[in-house]
């Protein structure tokens, strides 16, 4: 009986604290829901949860840093290929894949194999004119036993390709849009060099390019649109976008004058620029995790990332709506 009385006392004690326990449980659930809202931003334009799932998958350890020519690169490419298909991107001919070879200057006799993933969405008004939207899916691989996952550089741009394609597959653009996931950007832009040298359409039908490289990591909420120094006729379209952008859309990093930090040669857009194809490069400034093993999914600025992709989508829509005029401005520039 003594033991039973102790148990009754314990029950009475629990009853006394029951309201407090219920309150604590409610607060814990509320906090969990609040954290979920923070890590999964909403969007009326793109599938934000899918965008973040793609970013997380491409920057996971099992991709082994996506170094060109490695099994991790092949696994990432298979993921990109499946997401191209799911996002409504059509292939040129019988394959999305554009394989190529190149040599490391340090080992000129050894060939390295890379593969671009290429497709398009057909325009409804002027399908013979093209905007090329690009991002590179390769990164640095594994060094000194540490995986360089490259979440911002550049799983972020690659995942954005799928989000933009999914939008335009449901909302047909006026002009055709080519989507390219480049390989070997970290090897002196080998993938984009190969693409520009042998595009799947006539080079003169490519009006401009939009490159995305590092678009998910900014505590200040700043996204740069670089390239208007070289192609000033594009700035007005981007200024229209900046009026309603969810991020701070800034210009610069494209003038070859000190003390400017010129990004003109720093990513795949340079291959287009050398071919006299106008470009806009969207990216963030270098941060503490740039080219470090800490460039992981957990360190990106997720709400900013979603808003950055929305902003780039708005820019592509603006370019698409004005591509005939941009084509004329491009021709006039090339004559001078």
Residue, then its C-alpha position, 0 to 999 in steps of 0.5 A: x500500500x505504501x508503494x501505491x500511495x507514492x504512485x498516487x502522489x506522483x500522479x497528483x504531481x504530474x496533474x499539477x504540472x500538466x498545463x505547463x507541460x502542454x504549454x511547453x509542447x505548444x511552444x516547441x511545435x510553434x518554434x519548429x514551424x517557424x524554423x520550417x518557414x525560415x528554411x523553406x521560403x515561399x514563392x508565387x513564381x517558382x517551386x521554392x521547396x524543389x529549388x532547395x531540394x535540388x541545391x541540397x542534392x547537388x551539394x551533398x557529400x555523395x556528389x564528391x565535389x563534382x570535379x570534372x572527369x570523376x564519378x562524382x561528376x558523373x553522378x551530378x550529371x545524371x541528376x542534372x539530366x533527370x531534372x532537365x527532363x522533369x523541368x520540360x526542357x527539350x533536347x537537340x537531336x537525340x541527346x541532351x549531352x555534349x561531350x568534349x575533351x581537353x588537356x590540363x596544361x600541366x599534363x598536356x598528354x593526358x585527356x580529360x573528358x567533360x560533358x555539357x548538358x544542353x536543351x531548349x524551350x521553344x519560343x511561341x513568337x520568334x522561335x528562331x531567336x535564342x537567349x542562352x541561360x547557363x550555369x556550371x555544375x562542376x566544382x573542386x572535388x576532394x582535396x586533402x580528404x575534404x569534400x568541396x561541395x560547392x553549394x553556392x559555387x555552383x549548385x545554386x546556379x545549376x538548380x536555378x536552371x531547373x526552376x527557370x525552365x519549369x516556369x517557361x515550360x508552363x509559360x512559353x517565352x516569345x523567343x526560344x531559350x537554350x538551357x546549358x549546365x556547363x562542365x569544367x568551368x573550374x578548368x578555365x571555362x572549358x565547357x562554355x568554350x566548347x559550347x560557343x565553338x560549336x553551338x546547336x544553333x546558328x551562332x548569329x541566332x543567339x542574341x544574348x546570354x544570361x549566366x548564373x554563378x554563385x547566387x545563393x549566399x549574401x547576408x546583405x541581400x545583394x545580387x550583382x548584374x554584371x556586364x552592362x559596362x560592355x553592353x550598356x543597352x541592357x541596363x535599362x531592362x535590368x533597372x526595370x527589374x530592380x524596381x520590384x526585385x526582392x533583392x538589392x540588384x546592383x551593377x558593376x564588377x565589369x569595368x576594366x579599371x582599378x579599383x574595380x574587381x572585374x568579373x568579365x573573365x571570371x566565369x562562363x559568360x566570358x566565352x560568349x563575350x569573346x564571341x561578341x554575344x552580349x551577356x549578363x552575369x548574375x552573382x554575389x561577391x566572394x564570401x568566407x565560404x568561397x572555394x572552401x570545404x564550408x561551402x555547404x547547403x547549410x551555409x547558403x542564405x536560403x530566403x535570399x536565394x529564392x528571391x535571387x532566382x525570382x529576380x533572375x527569372x524577371x530579368x529573363x522575362x524582360x529580355x525575352x519581351x524586348x529581344x527584337x530590340x536587343x538584337x538591333x542594339x547588339x547589331x549596332x554595337x557590333x558595327x561600331 
